[in-house]
């Protein structure tokens, strides 16, 4: 009986995991847009939590769990010279990012599929903190937004069609709107999707997400563009998806 109860609970846990994946992919896509690095909707939750048990007092001292106090400036100062600190915290330069220009089909990290990005797009997987299969974006900003596409993967779920609308509602949140889309095919496989609209960094954004199962994986693809460019960018999304080929 215990195993039976666990099996029944498993689909619910999987659905929750998939909704979290959908939210993570859309957030990663927004971060790649470079609209706003501190937008609360796309902030990485792991960076907002405290990383120390010390609390700072009003007089500038830090109090530890055992009651000892230390100077707050001393607790935040990293060891080493200023030059060492600058080297450790320096972000990758734009020139380094520009070198990641695809020269042909881009293979997913798991090797399951390939897509071809349009001319002028760059591979930006290294800029995404979460594990993703593919992340590419236009090198030119349009209406204060970098159009981009991000693909992540997860274990499949049996009731995919029933789960996707719940995921759309969760990803849109209280301030966003979503619309379910008719299914399409990606490389001969049925894909189910929705488009959501939200405002981030002062820019209204349209994000189209497609879910497609292949083999033992579910692939979640998010195409993001400025809302003002939604119609003009649709052929770009369709072009990228038309190049999708499975490698098995």
SVG drawing of the C-alpha trace seen along z (x, -y; Angstrom):
<svg xmlns="http://www.w3.org/2000/svg" viewBox="-6 -54 53 56">
<polyline fill="none" stroke="black" stroke-width="0.4" points="0.0,0.0 2.9,-2.4 4.3,-2.0 0.8,-2.5 0.4,-5.8 3.8,-7.0 3.0,-6.2 -0.2,-8.2 1.6,-11.2 4.4,-11.0 2.5,-12.7 1.6,-15.6 5.3,-16.1 6.3,-15.8 3.7,-18.5 5.0,-20.8 8.6,-20.2 7.5,-21.0 5.8,-24.3 9.0,-25.2 11.0,-24.4 8.7,-26.5 9.2,-29.5 13.0,-29.0 13.3,-29.0 11.2,-32.1 13.2,-33.9 16.5,-32.9 15.2,-34.2 14.4,-37.6 17.8,-37.8 19.4,-37.3 17.4,-40.2 19.5,-42.6 16.4,-44.7 17.1,-44.9 19.5,-42.9 17.6,-43.7 14.0,-43.2 12.2,-41.4 10.4,-39.0 13.6,-37.5 15.9,-37.8 17.6,-34.5 16.1,-33.5 19.4,-32.0 21.1,-35.4 18.4,-37.1 19.0,-34.8 21.5,-35.7 24.8,-33.9 26.0,-34.4 24.6,-34.0 25.9,-37.4 23.6,-40.4 24.8,-44.0 24.0,-46.3 23.0,-50.0 26.5,-51.1 28.2,-49.3 29.3,-46.1 28.4,-42.6 27.0,-40.2 27.7,-36.5 25.6,-33.6 27.8,-33.4 27.3,-37.1 30.7,-38.4 30.9,-41.6 33.3,-42.5 33.7,-45.6 31.3,-45.3 33.8,-46.6 36.2,-43.9 33.7,-41.1 32.9,-42.2 36.5,-42.8 37.9,-40.0 41.5,-39.0 44.1,-40.1 45.0,-43.2 42.6,-45.5 43.9,-44.2 43.1,-40.6 39.6,-41.6 38.9,-43.3 40.1,-40.2 37.9,-37.9 34.7,-39.9 35.2,-41.2 32.4,-40.2 33.1,-38.7 33.6,-41.5 31.4,-42.2 34.2,-41.1 34.4,-37.7 30.6,-37.3 30.8,-38.3 33.2,-35.4 30.4,-32.9 29.0,-33.3 27.5,-30.0 29.1,-28.9 26.4,-26.3 23.9,-24.0 24.0,-24.3 23.9,-21.0 22.0,-20.8 24.1,-20.0 22.6,-16.5 23.3,-15.9 19.6,-15.0 18.9,-17.7 20.3,-20.6 19.0,-23.9 20.4,-26.6 20.3,-30.2 19.7,-33.2 22.7,-35.2 23.8,-37.7 22.7,-35.6 25.2,-34.5 25.4,-31.5 24.9,-32.7 24.6,-29.5 27.5,-30.6 25.5,-33.6 22.7,-31.4 23.2,-30.2 20.7,-27.3 21.4,-24.2 20.0,-24.7 20.3,-22.8 20.5,-25.8 20.5,-29.6 21.0,-32.0 20.0,-35.6 20.1,-38.3 23.2,-40.4 21.2,-43.5 18.8,-45.0 15.3,-45.9 13.0,-48.1 15.2,-47.8 15.2,-44.0 17.4,-41.2 15.2,-38.6 16.3,-35.2 15.4,-31.5 16.2,-29.2 15.6,-25.4 15.7,-23.4 14.8,-19.8 13.2,-17.7 11.9,-14.1 8.6,-13.6 5.2,-13.6 2.2,-11.5 -0.5,-14.2 1.4,-16.8 -1.6,-18.5 -3.3,-18.8 -0.3,-20.3 0.7,-22.9 -2.2,-25.4 -1.4,-25.2 2.2,-26.0 1.1,-28.9 -1.0,-30.4 1.9,-30.1 4.5,-31.5 2.3,-34.5 1.7,-35.3 -0.7,-37.9 0.6,-40.6 0.9,-38.7 -1.6,-37.4 -1.4,-34.2 -3.1,-32.5 -3.1,-28.9 -1.9,-28.0 -2.9,-25.3 -0.4,-22.4 2.3,-22.4 5.0,-19.9 8.6,-20.2 10.7,-17.9 7.7,-15.6 6.7,-15.6 3.6,-17.2 4.4,-20.3 2.0,-22.2 2.4,-25.8 1.2,-29.2 2.2,-32.8 2.4,-35.1 2.8,-38.8 4.4,-40.6 6.3,-43.8 9.9,-43.6 12.4,-46.4 9.8,-48.8 9.5,-46.8 6.4,-44.8 7.6,-41.3 5.9,-38.5 7.2,-34.9 6.1,-31.9 6.7,-28.6 6.5,-25.1 6.7,-21.8 7.7,-18.7 8.5,-15.2 11.2,-13.0 12.6,-9.8 13.0,-10.1 13.0,-13.9 10.6,-16.8 12.0,-19.9 10.7,-23.3 11.4,-26.0 10.9,-29.7 11.1,-32.4 11.2,-35.9 10.8,-39.2 9.6,-42.8 5.8,-42.9 6.1,-45.5 8.1,-43.0 5.9,-40.0 4.4,-39.8 7.6,-40.7 9.6,-38.1 7.2,-35.2 8.8,-34.2 12.2,-34.1 10.8,-31.7 9.2,-29.5 12.5,-29.6 14.5,-28.4 12.0,-25.6 12.0,-24.5 15.7,-23.7 15.2,-21.5 16.4,-18.0 16.6,-15.0 20.0,-13.3 18.8,-9.8"/>
</svg>
